[in-house]
């Protein structure tokens, strides 16, 4: 599932064409483990995907002179795209053998990989399915703890789990970009606590006008271009 992200006016992710569209285009691959007998809970998969994006952004290999730093810069200089695919059994074991980071939630496992060119996927990732990431919560998630960052989903949009995983990853990334170095370090050192919840319809207009980072989808799949999908409500940004 491939998605672009659009924050505010001077953002590098405008919905209309920008200089970023002329740069070589990369995607950040995310693979969620979905075993037939024991699929992860939807909310846990969304939260784990968001944490996986943050773990990749903060990893020492992604910054400075790290081995992934150049491709991470190339990815962030172009459109910010994320692709979520699913794997199980031998597919998952092959994905785990590739360079990347596995992030584990309560029931979910998500592996994030350094960005790859749009048309240059490793074959063991390219053959994985994008569809089939429909997941359910066995019981409604508990009320969000607002002392940690909350990624609020638009209550008016019906997104597949794969789509929502990419969108929450975008939201986490936008929050990360807006934090100071000290705030980033504190979040990282705490293990990137966060929650993903669907906003109450009555509160959604307030959230989208609160000056918090907003994800606006580029409209490649599932929903209309410019739709606001996620509000990144980090306590440090309120």
Secondary structure, 3 states (H helix, E strand, C coil): CEECEECCCCCCCCCCCCHHHHCCCEEEEEEEECECCECCCHHHHHHHHHHHHHHHHHCHHHCCCCCCHHHHHHHHHCCCEEEEEEECHHHHHHHHCCCCEEEECCCCEEEECCCEECCCCCHHHHCCECCCCCCCCCCCCCCCCCCCEEEEECCCCCCCHHHHHHHHHHHHHHHHHHCCHHHHHHHHHCCCCEEEEECCHHHHHHHHCCCCEEEEECCCCCCCCCCEEEEEECHHHC
